[in-house]
Amino acid sequence: MKKFALAAAVAATSSTAFAGGVEVTMAPEVVAVTTSSSSAGIIVPLLLLIVLGVALSQ
């Protein structure tokens, strides 16, 4: 009976000792969202047309 009580005591203390032992932390996932305005897609072609028009007019 003493061995059973000793085994129960050891099991109880070892389970509480390792209850929070391993802590796994994960880094939060970083999501980069790029936004563009609707006029940004038209500026470059307009500039190219202006440069082409200036080049052809000279």
PDB file of N, CA, C and O in Angstrom:
ATOM      1  N   MET A   1       0.820  -1.187   0.000  1.00  0.00           N
ATOM      2  CA  MET A   1       0.000   0.000   0.000  1.00  0.00           C
ATOM      3  C   MET A   1       0.867   1.255   0.000  1.00  0.00           C
ATOM      4  O   MET A   1       0.505   2.267  -0.600  1.00  0.00           O
ATOM      5  N   LYS A   2       2.023   1.185   0.680  1.00  0.00           N
ATOM      6  CA  LYS A   2       2.909   2.338   0.709  1.00  0.00           C
ATOM      7  C   LYS A   2       3.464   2.614  -0.683  1.00  0.00           C
ATOM      8  O   LYS A   2       3.602   3.772  -1.078  1.00  0.00           O
ATOM      9  N   LYS A   3       3.782   1.556  -1.429  1.00  0.00           N
ATOM     10  CA  LYS A   3       4.321   1.745  -2.779  1.00  0.00           C
ATOM     11  C   LYS A   3       3.265   2.351  -3.698  1.00  0.00           C
ATOM     12  O   LYS A   3       3.576   3.183  -4.550  1.00  0.00           O
ATOM     13  N   PHE A   4       2.021   1.929  -3.520  1.00  0.00           N
ATOM     14  CA  PHE A   4       0.937   2.471  -4.335  1.00  0.00           C
ATOM     15  C   PHE A   4       0.750   3.953  -4.029  1.00  0.00           C
ATOM     16  O   PHE A   4       0.558   4.752  -4.945  1.00  0.00           O
ATOM     17  N   ALA A   5       0.803   4.326  -2.762  1.00  0.00           N
ATOM     18  CA  ALA A   5       0.653   5.726  -2.371  1.00  0.00           C
ATOM     19  C   ALA A   5       1.835   6.548  -2.885  1.00  0.00           C
ATOM     20  O   ALA A   5       1.659   7.677  -3.342  1.00  0.00           O
ATOM     21  N   LEU A   6       3.022   5.987  -2.809  1.00  0.00           N
ATOM     22  CA  LEU A   6       4.208   6.679  -3.301  1.00  0.00           C
ATOM     23  C   LEU A   6       4.132   6.856  -4.817  1.00  0.00           C
ATOM     24  O   LEU A   6       4.473   7.919  -5.334  1.00  0.00           O
ATOM     25  N   ALA A   7       3.692   5.827  -5.523  1.00  0.00           N
ATOM     26  CA  ALA A   7       3.558   5.917  -6.979  1.00  0.00           C
ATOM     27  C   ALA A   7       2.502   6.948  -7.364  1.00  0.00           C
ATOM     28  O   ALA A   7       2.687   7.694  -8.325  1.00  0.00           O
ATOM     29  N   ALA A   8       1.396   6.995  -6.619  1.00  0.00           N
ATOM     30  CA  ALA A   8       0.347   7.974  -6.886  1.00  0.00           C
ATOM     31  C   ALA A   8       0.855   9.389  -6.625  1.00  0.00           C
ATOM     32  O   ALA A   8       0.534  10.308  -7.380  1.00  0.00           O
ATOM     33  N   ALA A   9       1.636   9.575  -5.579  1.00  0.00           N
ATOM     34  CA  ALA A   9       2.173  10.895  -5.267  1.00  0.00           C
ATOM     35  C   ALA A   9       3.159  11.349  -6.334  1.00  0.00           C
ATOM     36  O   ALA A   9       3.146  12.508  -6.747  1.00  0.00           O
ATOM     37  N   VAL A  10       4.016  10.427  -6.780  1.00  0.00           N
ATOM     38  CA  VAL A  10       4.980  10.767  -7.825  1.00  0.00           C
ATOM     39  C   VAL A  10       4.253  11.085  -9.126  1.00  0.00           C
ATOM     40  O   VAL A  10       4.625  12.024  -9.830  1.00  0.00           O
ATOM     41  N   ALA A  11       3.232  10.319  -9.448  1.00  0.00           N
ATOM     42  CA  ALA A  11       2.473  10.564 -10.687  1.00  0.00           C
ATOM     43  C   ALA A  11       1.757  11.900 -10.622  1.00  0.00           C
ATOM     44  O   ALA A  11       1.710  12.627 -11.614  1.00  0.00           O
ATOM     45  N   ALA A  12       1.201  12.232  -9.470  1.00  0.00           N
ATOM     46  CA  ALA A  12       0.479  13.495  -9.332  1.00  0.00           C
ATOM     47  C   ALA A  12       1.426  14.686  -9.435  1.00  0.00           C
ATOM     48  O   ALA A  12       1.091  15.675 -10.087  1.00  0.00           O
ATOM     49  N   THR A  13       2.578  14.618  -8.820  1.00  0.00           N
ATOM     50  CA  THR A  13       3.513  15.741  -8.875  1.00  0.00           C
ATOM     51  C   THR A  13       4.165  15.862 -10.239  1.00  0.00           C
ATOM     52  O   THR A  13       4.432  16.971 -10.700  1.00  0.00           O
ATOM     53  N   SER A  14       4.426  14.742 -10.890  1.00  0.00           N
ATOM     54  CA  SER A  14       5.057  14.829 -12.204  1.00  0.00           C
ATOM     55  C   SER A  14       4.072  15.340 -13.247  1.00  0.00           C
ATOM     56  O   SER A  14       4.477  16.029 -14.183  1.00  0.00           O
ATOM     57  N   SER A  15       2.800  15.022 -13.110  1.00  0.00           N
ATOM     58  CA  SER A  15       1.829  15.522 -14.093  1.00  0.00           C
ATOM     59  C   SER A  15       1.615  17.016 -13.926  1.00  0.00           C
ATOM     60  O   SER A  15       1.397  17.711 -14.918  1.00  0.00           O
ATOM     61  N   THR A  16       1.669  17.532 -12.703  1.00  0.00           N
ATOM     62  CA  THR A  16       1.526  18.975 -12.532  1.00  0.00           C
ATOM     63  C   THR A  16       2.802  19.708 -12.898  1.00  0.00           C
ATOM     64  O   THR A  16       2.760  20.874 -13.291  1.00  0.00           O
ATOM     65  N   ALA A  17       3.941  19.033 -12.770  1.00  0.00           N
ATOM     66  CA  ALA A  17       5.192  19.676 -13.140  1.00  0.00           C
ATOM     67  C   ALA A  17       5.289  19.883 -14.647  1.00  0.00           C
ATOM     68  O   ALA A  17       5.863  20.872 -15.102  1.00  0.00           O
ATOM     69  N   PHE A  18       4.732  18.959 -15.419  1.00  0.00           N
ATOM     70  CA  PHE A  18       4.796  19.064 -16.869  1.00  0.00           C
ATOM     71  C   PHE A  18       3.505  19.589 -17.484  1.00  0.00           C
ATOM     72  O   PHE A  18       3.321  19.507 -18.698  1.00  0.00           O
ATOM     73  N   ALA A  19       2.618  20.122 -16.666  1.00  0.00           N
ATOM     74  CA  ALA A  19       1.336  20.587 -17.195  1.00  0.00           C
ATOM     75  C   ALA A  19       1.522  21.738 -18.184  1.00  0.00           C
ATOM     76  O   ALA A  19       0.842  21.778 -19.209  1.00  0.00           O
ATOM     77  N   GLY A  20       2.411  22.656 -17.902  1.00  0.00           N
ATOM     78  CA  GLY A  20       2.622  23.766 -18.808  1.00  0.00           C
ATOM     79  C   GLY A  20       4.036  23.796 -19.319  1.00  0.00           C
ATOM     80  O   GLY A  20       4.563  24.865 -19.627  1.00  0.00           O
ATOM     81  N   GLY A  21       4.654  22.653 -19.415  1.00  0.00           N
ATOM     82  CA  GLY A  21       6.077  22.578 -19.729  1.00  0.00           C
ATOM     83  C   GLY A  21       6.440  23.079 -21.106  1.00  0.00           C
ATOM     84  O   GLY A  21       7.277  23.974 -21.227  1.00  0.00           O
ATOM     85  N   VAL A  22       5.851  22.543 -22.132  1.00  0.00           N
ATOM     86  CA  VAL A  22       6.222  22.896 -23.499  1.00  0.00           C
ATOM     87  C   VAL A  22       5.253  23.953 -23.992  1.00  0.00           C
ATOM     88  O   VAL A  22       4.045  23.732 -24.065  1.00  0.00           O
ATOM     89  N   GLU A  23       5.803  25.087 -24.324  1.00  0.00           N
ATOM     90  CA  GLU A  23       4.973  26.180 -24.814  1.00  0.00           C
ATOM     91  C   GLU A  23       5.325  26.430 -26.271  1.00  0.00           C
ATOM     92  O   GLU A  23       6.460  26.780 -26.594  1.00  0.00           O
ATOM     93  N   VAL A  24       4.362  26.252 -27.132  1.00  0.00           N
ATOM     94  CA  VAL A  24       4.587  26.429 -28.560  1.00  0.00           C
ATOM     95  C   VAL A  24       3.983  27.764 -28.962  1.00  0.00           C
ATOM     96  O   VAL A  24       2.781  27.986 -28.817  1.00  0.00           O
ATOM     97  N   THR A  25       4.825  28.640 -29.463  1.00  0.00           N
ATOM     98  CA  THR A  25       4.333  29.938 -29.933  1.00  0.00           C
ATOM     99  C   THR A  25       4.623  30.039 -31.416  1.00  0.00           C
ATOM    100  O   THR A  25       5.707  29.684 -31.878  1.00  0.00           O
ATOM    101  N   MET A  26       3.656  30.519 -32.143  1.00  0.00           N
ATOM    102  CA  MET A  26       3.819  30.688 -33.583  1.00  0.00           C
ATOM    103  C   MET A  26       3.759  32.174 -33.896  1.00  0.00           C
ATOM    104  O   MET A  26       2.967  32.916 -33.316  1.00  0.00           O
ATOM    105  N   ALA A  27       4.591  32.585 -34.801  1.00  0.00           N
ATOM    106  CA  ALA A  27       4.603  33.989 -35.204  1.00  0.00           C
ATOM    107  C   ALA A  27       3.347  34.282 -36.011  1.00  0.00           C
ATOM    108  O   ALA A  27       2.911  33.444 -36.801  1.00  0.00           O
ATOM    109  N   PRO A  28       2.765  35.448 -35.828  1.00  0.00           N
ATOM    110  CA  PRO A  28       1.568  35.781 -36.603  1.00  0.00           C
ATOM    111  C   PRO A  28       1.907  35.932 -38.085  1.00  0.00           C
ATOM    112  O   PRO A  28       2.974  36.425 -38.450  1.00  0.00           O
ATOM    113  N   GLU A  29       1.004  35.510 -38.896  1.00  0.00           N
ATOM    114  CA  GLU A  29       1.221  35.577 -40.339  1.00  0.00           C
ATOM    115  C   GLU A  29       1.021  37.007 -40.816  1.00  0.00           C
ATOM    116  O   GLU A  29       0.013  37.641 -40.504  1.00  0.00           O
ATOM    117  N   VAL A  30       1.979  37.504 -41.568  1.00  0.00           N
ATOM    118  CA  VAL A  30       1.926  38.871 -42.073  1.00  0.00           C
ATOM    119  C   VAL A  30       1.390  38.832 -43.496  1.00  0.00           C
ATOM    120  O   VAL A  30       1.961  38.180 -44.371  1.00  0.00           O
ATOM    121  N   VAL A  31       0.305  39.528 -43.712  1.00  0.00           N
ATOM    122  CA  VAL A  31      -0.306  39.572 -45.039  1.00  0.00           C
ATOM    123  C   VAL A  31      -0.183  40.997 -45.563  1.00  0.00           C
ATOM    124  O   VAL A  31      -0.706  41.937 -44.964  1.00  0.00           O
ATOM    125  N   ALA A  32       0.506  41.144 -46.673  1.00  0.00           N
ATOM    126  CA  ALA A  32       0.679  42.462 -47.279  1.00  0.00           C
ATOM    127  C   ALA A  32      -0.360  42.631 -48.377  1.00  0.00           C
ATOM    128  O   ALA A  32      -0.439  41.834 -49.312  1.00  0.00           O
ATOM    129  N   VAL A  33      -1.143  43.672 -48.245  1.00  0.00           N
ATOM    130  CA  VAL A  33      -2.179  43.950 -49.231  1.00  0.00           C
ATOM    131  C   VAL A  33      -1.796  45.227 -49.960  1.00  0.00           C
ATOM    132  O   VAL A  33      -1.621  46.280 -49.347  1.00  0.00           O
ATOM    133  N   THR A  34      -1.671  45.121 -51.259  1.00  0.00           N
ATOM    134  CA  THR A  34      -1.352  46.305 -52.044  1.00  0.00           C
ATOM    135  C   THR A  34      -2.622  46.816 -52.708  1.00  0.00           C
ATOM    136  O   THR A  34      -3.401  46.050 -53.275  1.00  0.00           O
ATOM    137  N   THR A  35      -2.805  48.086 -52.626  1.00  0.00           N
ATOM    138  CA  THR A  35      -3.977  48.697 -53.243  1.00  0.00           C
ATOM    139  C   THR A  35      -3.498  49.692 -54.285  1.00  0.00           C
ATOM    140  O   THR A  35      -2.459  50.331 -54.121  1.00  0.00           O
ATOM    141  N   SER A  36      -4.244  49.811 -55.329  1.00  0.00           N
ATOM    142  CA  SER A  36      -3.908  50.788 -56.360  1.00  0.00           C
ATOM    143  C   SER A  36      -5.158  51.575 -56.711  1.00  0.00           C
ATOM    144  O   SER A  36      -6.272  51.051 -56.700  1.00  0.00           O
ATOM    145  N   SER A  37      -4.950  52.816 -57.014  1.00  0.00           N
ATOM    146  CA  SER A  37      -6.092  53.632 -57.392  1.00  0.00           C
ATOM    147  C   SER A  37      -6.447  53.367 -58.848  1.00  0.00           C
ATOM    148  O   SER A  37      -5.630  52.841 -59.604  1.00  0.00           O
ATOM    149  N   SER A  38      -7.636  53.723 -59.232  1.00  0.00           N
ATOM    150  CA  SER A  38      -8.082  53.431 -60.597  1.00  0.00           C
ATOM    151  C   SER A  38      -7.370  54.316 -61.619  1.00  0.00           C
ATOM    152  O   SER A  38      -7.250  53.933 -62.783  1.00  0.00           O
ATOM    153  N   SER A  39      -6.898  55.486 -61.205  1.00  0.00           N
ATOM    154  CA  SER A  39      -6.243  56.374 -62.163  1.00  0.00           C
ATOM    155  C   SER A  39      -4.781  55.994 -62.381  1.00  0.00           C
ATOM    156  O   SER A  39      -4.178  56.444 -63.356  1.00  0.00           O
ATOM    157  N   ALA A  40      -4.197  55.184 -61.507  1.00  0.00           N
ATOM    158  CA  ALA A  40      -2.791  54.830 -61.641  1.00  0.00           C
ATOM    159  C   ALA A  40      -2.544  53.963 -62.873  1.00  0.00           C
ATOM    160  O   ALA A  40      -1.453  54.001 -63.442  1.00  0.00           O
ATOM    161  N   GLY A  41      -3.523  53.197 -63.286  1.00  0.00           N
ATOM    162  CA  GLY A  41      -3.349  52.334 -64.441  1.00  0.00           C
ATOM    163  C   GLY A  41      -3.425  53.070 -65.762  1.00  0.00           C
ATOM    164  O   GLY A  41      -3.045  52.515 -66.793  1.00  0.00           O
ATOM    165  N   ILE A  42      -3.903  54.297 -65.761  1.00  0.00           N
ATOM    166  CA  ILE A  42      -4.067  55.046 -67.004  1.00  0.00           C
ATOM    167  C   ILE A  42      -2.962  56.085 -67.200  1.00  0.00           C
ATOM    168  O   ILE A  42      -2.752  56.570 -68.312  1.00  0.00           O
ATOM    169  N   ILE A  43      -2.258  56.422 -66.122  1.00  0.00           N
ATOM    170  CA  ILE A  43      -1.253  57.491 -66.206  1.00  0.00           C
ATOM    171  C   ILE A  43      -0.077  57.092 -67.099  1.00  0.00           C
ATOM    172  O   ILE A  43       0.356  57.885 -67.935  1.00  0.00           O
ATOM    173  N   VAL A  44       0.438  55.892 -66.935  1.00  0.00           N
ATOM    174  CA  VAL A  44       1.602  55.458 -67.712  1.00  0.00           C
ATOM    175  C   VAL A  44       1.280  55.385 -69.206  1.00  0.00           C
ATOM    176  O   VAL A  44       2.068  55.897 -70.000  1.00  0.00           O
ATOM    177  N   PRO A  45       0.174  54.783 -69.632  1.00  0.00           N
ATOM    178  CA  PRO A  45      -0.114  54.800 -71.082  1.00  0.00           C
ATOM    179  C   PRO A  45      -0.327  56.204 -71.635  1.00  0.00           C
ATOM    180  O   PRO A  45       0.053  56.488 -72.771  1.00  0.00           O
ATOM    181  N   LEU A  46      -0.936  57.090 -70.833  1.00  0.00           N
ATOM    182  CA  LEU A  46      -1.106  58.471 -71.311  1.00  0.00           C
ATOM    183  C   LEU A  46       0.237  59.175 -71.475  1.00  0.00           C
ATOM    184  O   LEU A  46       0.449  59.907 -72.441  1.00  0.00           O
ATOM    185  N   LEU A  47       1.132  58.950 -70.532  1.00  0.00           N
ATOM    186  CA  LEU A  47       2.458  59.551 -70.658  1.00  0.00           C
ATOM    187  C   LEU A  47       3.195  59.003 -71.876  1.00  0.00           C
ATOM    188  O   LEU A  47       3.896  59.741 -72.568  1.00  0.00           O
ATOM    189  N   LEU A  48       3.034  57.716 -72.130  1.00  0.00           N
ATOM    190  CA  LEU A  48       3.676  57.125 -73.316  1.00  0.00           C
ATOM    191  C   LEU A  48       3.097  57.697 -74.603  1.00  0.00           C
ATOM    192  O   LEU A  48       3.837  57.935 -75.558  1.00  0.00           O
ATOM    193  N   LEU A  49       1.796  57.921 -74.645  1.00  0.00           N
ATOM    194  CA  LEU A  49       1.178  58.526 -75.831  1.00  0.00           C
ATOM    195  C   LEU A  49       1.652  59.958 -76.021  1.00  0.00           C
ATOM    196  O   LEU A  49       1.886  60.383 -77.152  1.00  0.00           O
ATOM    197  N   ILE A  50       1.796  60.705 -74.939  1.00  0.00           N
ATOM    198  CA  ILE A  50       2.265  62.085 -75.040  1.00  0.00           C
ATOM    199  C   ILE A  50       3.691  62.115 -75.553  1.00  0.00           C
ATOM    200  O   ILE A  50       4.021  62.909 -76.434  1.00  0.00           O
ATOM    201  N   VAL A  51       4.543  61.250 -75.004  1.00  0.00           N
ATOM    202  CA  VAL A  51       5.941  61.200 -75.450  1.00  0.00           C
ATOM    203  C   VAL A  51       6.016  60.765 -76.913  1.00  0.00           C
ATOM    204  O   VAL A  51       6.813  61.306 -77.679  1.00  0.00           O
ATOM    205  N   LEU A  52       5.203  59.804 -77.300  1.00  0.00           N
ATOM    206  CA  LEU A  52       5.178  59.357 -78.695  1.00  0.00           C
ATOM    207  C   LEU A  52       4.679  60.467 -79.611  1.00  0.00           C
ATOM    208  O   LEU A  52       5.213  60.671 -80.701  1.00  0.00           O
ATOM    209  N   GLY A  53       3.655  61.179 -79.163  1.00  0.00           N
ATOM    210  CA  GLY A  53       3.140  62.289 -79.976  1.00  0.00           C
ATOM    211  C   GLY A  53       4.152  63.404 -80.145  1.00  0.00           C
ATOM    212  O   GLY A  53       4.281  63.977 -81.227  1.00  0.00           O
ATOM    213  N   VAL A  54       4.871  63.712 -79.072  1.00  0.00           N
ATOM    214  CA  VAL A  54       5.909  64.754 -79.146  1.00  0.00           C
ATOM    215  C   VAL A  54       7.037  64.303 -80.067  1.00  0.00           C
ATOM    216  O   VAL A  54       7.559  65.092 -80.854  1.00  0.00           O
ATOM    217  N   ALA A  55       7.414  63.012 -79.962  1.00  0.00           N
ATOM    218  CA  ALA A  55       8.504  62.510 -80.799  1.00  0.00           C
ATOM    219  C   ALA A  55       8.112  62.519 -82.278  1.00  0.00           C
ATOM    220  O   ALA A  55       8.942  62.834 -83.130  1.00  0.00           O
ATOM    221  N   LEU A  56       6.880  62.184 -82.590  1.00  0.00           N
ATOM    222  CA  LEU A  56       6.451  62.144 -83.988  1.00  0.00           C
ATOM    223  C   LEU A  56       6.236  63.553 -84.566  1.00  0.00           C
ATOM    224  O   LEU A  56       6.352  63.746 -85.776  1.00  0.00           O
ATOM    225  N   SER A  57       5.928  64.524 -83.715  1.00  0.00           N
ATOM    226  CA  SER A  57       5.661  65.858 -84.219  1.00  0.00           C
ATOM    227  C   SER A  57       6.947  66.612 -84.540  1.00  0.00           C
ATOM    228  O   SER A  57       6.890  67.627 -85.234  1.00  0.00           O
ATOM    229  N   GLN A  58       8.066  66.170 -84.076  1.00  0.00           N
ATOM    230  CA  GLN A  58       9.318  66.893 -84.335  1.00  0.00           C
ATOM    231  C   GLN A  58       9.990  66.417 -85.566  1.00  0.00           C
ATOM    232  O   GLN A  58      11.054  66.923 -85.923  1.00  0.00           O
TER     233      GLN A  58
END
